[in-house]
């Protein structure tokens, strides 16, 4: 999922991030493939988004990144000696 899909899915959630999602969903010029928080901040500033939405954007970016990281494959478990546990066979 890219940031555009993430933030527009937040529309209607009842806070500033939801408001930002609604604004971006209605912004035909918003870059759909944006992949950097600095690009996000620059775009919102250049397009005169409200200050509270700029702050919400940075919080939303962190939520997006946390969600993206949590979808990565799980790392192998390491025991207290630093060794990777072998796969468990059912």
RAKAKA-V437410 format. One record per residue. N is the residue number from 1. PHI is phi in degrees with one decimal (999 if undefined). PSI is psi in whole degrees, 0 to 359 (* if undefined). D_FIRST is the distance of its C-alpha to the first C-alpha in Angstrom with 1 decimal. Layout:
n=N phi=PHI psi=PSI d_first=D_FIRST
n=N phi=PHI psi=PSI d_first=D_FIRST
This chain:
n=1 phi=999 psi=134 d_first=0.0
n=2 phi=-91.0 psi=172 d_first=3.8
n=3 phi=-62.4 psi=320 d_first=6.7
n=4 phi=-57.0 psi=312 d_first=8.2
n=5 phi=-63.2 psi=319 d_first=6.2
n=6 phi=-60.9 psi=306 d_first=6.6
n=7 phi=-68.6 psi=323 d_first=10.1
n=8 phi=-70.0 psi=334 d_first=11.2
n=9 phi=-72.4 psi=346 d_first=10.6
n=10 phi=-88.0 psi=352 d_first=13.0
n=11 phi=-54.3 psi=135 d_first=15.7
n=12 phi=85.4 psi=9 d_first=18.9
n=13 phi=-80.5 psi=355 d_first=18.4
n=14 phi=90.0 psi=18 d_first=21.8
n=15 phi=-142.9 psi=187 d_first=21.5
n=16 phi=-63.0 psi=328 d_first=20.8
n=17 phi=-66.9 psi=320 d_first=17.1
n=18 phi=-62.6 psi=319 d_first=17.3
n=19 phi=-62.9 psi=318 d_first=19.7
n=20 phi=-62.0 psi=318 d_first=17.4
n=21 phi=-58.4 psi=319 d_first=14.7
n=22 phi=-65.8 psi=316 d_first=17.6
n=23 phi=-62.0 psi=314 d_first=18.9
n=24 phi=-67.2 psi=322 d_first=15.8
n=25 phi=-59.3 psi=328 d_first=15.3
n=26 phi=-91.5 psi=3 d_first=18.9
n=27 phi=-99.9 psi=98 d_first=18.8
n=28 phi=-62.8 psi=339 d_first=18.9
n=29 phi=-92.4 psi=354 d_first=19.1
n=30 phi=-61.7 psi=131 d_first=16.0
n=31 phi=-69.0 psi=111 d_first=14.3
n=32 phi=-63.9 psi=331 d_first=11.0
n=33 phi=-102.5 psi=20 d_first=10.2
n=34 phi=-55.6 psi=134 d_first=11.5
n=35 phi=-137.8 psi=27 d_first=10.8
n=36 phi=-151.5 psi=134 d_first=13.9
n=37 phi=-64.8 psi=329 d_first=15.4
n=38 phi=-67.3 psi=320 d_first=18.7
n=39 phi=-62.8 psi=319 d_first=17.4
n=40 phi=-61.4 psi=310 d_first=16.0
n=41 phi=-61.4 psi=317 d_first=19.4
n=42 phi=-62.1 psi=313 d_first=21.3
n=43 phi=-60.0 psi=311 d_first=19.8
n=44 phi=-63.9 psi=322 d_first=20.4
n=45 phi=-67.0 psi=313 d_first=23.8
n=46 phi=-64.8 psi=334 d_first=24.8
n=47 phi=-102.5 psi=19 d_first=23.9
n=48 phi=56.2 psi=41 d_first=25.9
n=49 phi=-68.9 psi=150 d_first=23.4
n=50 phi=-61.5 psi=148 d_first=25.5
n=51 phi=-54.4 psi=321 d_first=25.9
n=52 phi=-66.4 psi=333 d_first=24.5
n=53 phi=-77.3 psi=331 d_first=21.2
n=54 phi=-64.2 psi=316 d_first=21.2
n=55 phi=-64.8 psi=317 d_first=21.7
n=56 phi=-61.6 psi=325 d_first=19.1
n=57 phi=-62.7 psi=320 d_first=16.6
n=58 phi=-69.2 psi=323 d_first=17.4
n=59 phi=-66.5 psi=316 d_first=17.1
n=60 phi=-62.5 psi=321 d_first=13.7
n=61 phi=-60.9 psi=317 d_first=12.6
n=62 phi=-63.5 psi=317 d_first=14.2
n=63 phi=-60.7 psi=316 d_first=12.6
n=64 phi=-60.3 psi=312 d_first=9.0
n=65 phi=-64.7 psi=320 d_first=10.4
n=66 phi=-62.4 psi=317 d_first=12.2
n=67 phi=-64.5 psi=324 d_first=9.4
n=68 phi=-68.1 psi=316 d_first=7.7
n=69 phi=-65.5 psi=322 d_first=11.3
n=70 phi=-69.1 psi=347 d_first=12.2
n=71 phi=-91.8 psi=357 d_first=10.1
n=72 phi=-73.4 psi=155 d_first=12.2
n=73 phi=-58.9 psi=146 d_first=15.4
n=74 phi=-71.5 psi=139 d_first=18.2
n=75 phi=-71.2 psi=152 d_first=21.0
n=76 phi=-62.0 psi=150 d_first=24.4
n=77 phi=-75.2 psi=141 d_first=26.7
n=78 phi=-116.3 psi=131 d_first=29.5
n=79 phi=-79.2 psi=179 d_first=32.9
n=80 phi=-65.0 psi=345 d_first=35.1
n=81 phi=-92.0 psi=0 d_first=36.7
n=82 phi=88.9 psi=9 d_first=33.6
n=83 phi=-96.2 psi=145 d_first=33.5
n=84 phi=-77.8 psi=130 d_first=30.6
n=85 phi=-66.8 psi=140 d_first=31.4
n=86 phi=-68.6 psi=156 d_first=31.8
n=87 phi=-59.3 psi=144 d_first=29.6
n=88 phi=-88.7 psi=133 d_first=31.1
n=89 phi=-100.8 psi=126 d_first=32.6
n=90 phi=-68.0 psi=* d_first=32.8
